Amino acid sequence: MLCYTSGIKSWRKLTNRSAMAAAAAAAALQQDPCVSRYQLFKCIITMSQELQYLLETKRLVSLVAVVFALFMMFQYFEFPYGDVVSSLFSASKAQTLGNITRFDSSNYTKPAGILGKDNRTIYKGDDVGSGNFESERNADMDEFMETGDDVSREGVEEVEKAEVLAPEKATESGADFLIGNVSNSNSVQDIEEPGGSQKSSVPSDNKSSINEVPPVKGTHERPMGEVVTILEMHDMLVNNRASSHSMKPRWSSTVDQELLDAKLQIENAPAIDNDHTLHPSLYVNISRFKRSYDLMEKILKVYIYKEGEKPIFHQPQAVLKGIYASEGWFMKHMKASKHFVTKKPKQAHLFYIPFSSRMLEEKLYVLDSHNHKNLVKYLKDYLDLIVGRYNFWNRTGGSDHFFVACHDWAASETKKHMDTCIRALCNSDVKKEGFKLGKDVALPETFVRSAKNPLREFGGKPPSQRSTLAFFAGQMHGNFRPILLQHWENKDPDMKIFGKLPKSKNNKNYVQYMKSSKYCICAKGYEVNSPRVVEAIFYECVPVIISDNFVPPFFEVLNWESFAVFVQEKEIANLKNILVSIPQKRYLVMQERVKQVQQHFLWHVKPVKYDIFHMILHSIWYNRVFRINPS
């Protein structure tokens, strides 16, 4: 409107000036014809020039108006808040305490996934590859021949070929044993607030050098049900990827463009025809996974903070055995990696905070205090230290930082002050402690019995020698396990369900039950996670996961329904019926796939391609790539 008004005023001035010049020339013509003709001719030339100028001005005004209109339309669709005014004038506000302000992630919304006819999300845009690779999540067609206990490789290849060539025809499996009475009604979207549970800012009397930025609420929010099924988790992941991104970097870096280029290459990954080390049925999208993994190996650089006192920081040797071993082994391999680690932070795509949640609890928790505040403060003080010393965190609001923690408490201890970074957590409860699909990583909980030989006792008996239908043994942690024993302890000879087994050398009784059972029950304890999930795979036993809202490890890339059984907690009384209803052919296929997926869950003294160390790092890399926000 300003440009248009200015043009009208210019036109009026020009018209008045030309009219006055013409009148003066006409008067002069009457007095002196010779002189006045020259003046009239000069006036005409001047009017012509001014008219040309006016026309050019009108074109310029029109061009400006068109460009402004296009700009308005573009901003309407691309700005975080959906309208121009809000987006132009809504900068993040933060209270400054000291000289440092901590910037956290902010979300913006884009169109979510597209629902198919049966309300199953068709993975397009941010969560699919090109061509026909729209969803390879559950395309099982287990009609192939086997002799005795050996699954025919020809039959497996036929199934995998069908899954790759026609993933969009993923079968609607009517078997409830796959996911336990899943409802295919409306997909569920994650209620994700940027900054997650980080709703309260730092109190004014807190002398921390870190400040919180108020979260920006996204649109497209719907409440989740009490139980989030595996199918709904996939939908949540797609929706989160479409609507939630990390904070835009405060200043640009070459690593940002490298991540954006990697994202584009992964989204347009070429179809894989034949890969003898990877089996298509095990993956949500094998082409995407393979391309992403290769790019990770090619370009990923990680900077490890040197700050922090042992044994809580920088001492992996303290946590190489037991159920928290994942954080120790990862730290050990990460610190020793010459391939991934860089000493130049400007080259880093990720920043690793190398602490052990187990050692944090062991060294600082006051027994029977039932209070974690001093543990939370310890981590917060460390974050204050690195934010005050470096500018790496504030450049991205922490979205390129990560840690790996397996203690149950780690989720709650890091929820407030470290929520914006990538949290690799064993306690991966999608309904608690702010775990965000697409940002946080479900860390495998591994029970390592020997630090010198983490593969001791590896493997299990063939299917023909697995005489027990289902096995569970463990302490009565949490509320669910006593219910499991109420229903099944000493109730059925096919169901070997126990409390804590009597002690034996190297836990032989427990291990032998795992090695000789068809199905291994992975029941939740105090929290959703359990080392039995990885143990079952380790001993080639089909995992039966009974833990509502548990996000299984490497969920972004693995098709868990192809090799595991998911049963809702409310179905515990029907557990045997669910298991015996699984056809023998189906069981043999799943057991074969358990053996195929093993490579992703094994710790080695020295890391090998596709092992658990690389898979954890890949999940962190993958989530960072798909949350990158161009500067």
C-alpha positions, 0 to 999 in steps of 0.5 A: 500500500505504501508503494501504491500511494507513493506512485499515485502522488508521483503521477499527480505531481508529474501531471501538474508539472507537465500541464504548467509547462504546456500552458507557458509554452502556449503563452510564449507562442502568442508573443514570439512564434520563433522562440515559442516553437523551440520552447514548445518542442522542448516541453514535448520532449520533456513530457515524453521523458517524464511519461517514460519515467512514469511508466517505468515507475509504475512497472517498478511499483507493480514488480515490488507489489508482486514480489511482496505478495509472493513473499507473504505467501511463502512466509505463510507456509514456511514460518514456524507459527503459520502466519507472517506477523507472528513469525516476523515478530516472535523472537525467542525470549530469554532472561539473562543471568550472567553473561550466558544465555542457553538457547533451546530447541524450537519447533515448527509445523509442516503438513503431517504424514498422509493417511492411507485408506485404512488410516495407516500412515503412508510414509512420505516426505521426511520419513521415506525414500524414493520410488516404492520404498514407502513402508517396509515395516510389516510386509510379512508373507511367510508362505515358504517351505521348510524341512523340519526345523530348517527354514528354506533359504529360497523361501526366505529370499522369496519373502524378502524379495516380495517385501522389497518389491511391493512394500506398499502392499504390506499385509494387514496381519490379523494375528494379534500376537504381533502387536497385541490387539492393536487398534488401526484407528486414528494415528497418534501424534506426539505431544511434543513441546520444544524443550519438552518437559523443560517448562519452568525457567531457571529460578531467579535466585539460581546463579546458573549461567544457563537460562531457559528459553520458553518452549514454542508450542506446535500445532497438530497436537492430539492426546495419546491413549494410555497405551501407545502401540508399535503402529502408533509409535511409527505414526508418531515418529513420522508426525514428529519428523514432519512437525518438529525440528531443532533450533536454527543455528545461531550462526552457520557452519559447514557441518550444517550443510553437510548434514542437510546434504546427507538428509537429501541423499538418505531421502533419495536413497537408491533401491538396494537389489542385493546385500548379503549382510543385510536382510530387507525384512529386518528394516523399516527401509533397508535402502535408507538405512544402508545409505545413512550408515554409509554416510555416517562412516564417510563424514561423521565427526564427534567432539568429546568434551575433556571436562569432567572428573572421574569416575563419573566422567571419562572412566568406562572401565567402571561400567563394562559388566552388568546391566548398565554395560551399554554406557560403559562399552559405548564410552570405551569405543567412542573415546578410542575411535580415531575414525569418528573422533575429532579434536577440532570442534568446528568439524564436529557434527555431534558433541559427546558428553561422556558421563556414566549414569551408573557411576553418578548414582553410585557416587552421589546418591544418598542411600534411602534418601529417595532424592535425586536433586544432588545428581540433577545439580551435578549434571547442571553444574557440568552443563554450566561449565561447558556452556560458559567455557565454549559456545558450542551448546548455544550455537544449536541450543544443544541439539547437536549434543548427546549422551548415552545413559542406561540407569533408570533414573537418567531420563528424569535426571536429564529431563529439565536441563539436558532435554534439548540434546539427543538422549540415548536412554535405556529407559525409553518410555514414550509416555514418561520423562519427556522421551521424544521419538525422532529426537531421543534414542532407545538404547539397548540394555545389555547384560555383559557377563565378561568384560574380557569376552562380551560374547561368552555363551553366545548363541543357542540351540536349534528350534528342534531342541527348544522344548520349552514354549516360554521362559521367564525368571527374575526378581519381583521389580515393579508391579507387573511381574508379580501379576505375571507370576500370579497367572503362570508360575507353576500353572502350566508345564509349557510355561516356565515362569519363575521368580529369582532362580537359585544361584548357579555358577555363571548363572547356568540355569538362567542361560540354559533356559534361554538357550532352550526356549522358543519364546523368552518373556521380556517383562517390564520391571520398575521401568519399561526397559529390560536386559532380557530383550537383548539377552533373548536375541543373544541366545537366539530366542524369540523375544516376547515384549510385555511392556506398554509404551516401551520404545525398542532399540533402533526403532528408527530403522528396525522392523521389530514386528518381523522378529519379536512378539508384542503383548499388551500387559492387559493380555497377560492371562491370554499369554499362552493362547497368544503364543500357541496361536502363532503358526510353526512356520511363522515361529521358524521365520521369526527365529531365523530373523532373530539370528539375522538381527543378532549382529546389531546387538553384539559388543566386540572387544574391537568394534565391527561394522553394523555392531551395537556400537555402530548402531547406537551411534547411527541412531544418534546420527540419524536423529540429528540428520532428520532434525537439522534446521537450516540456518 
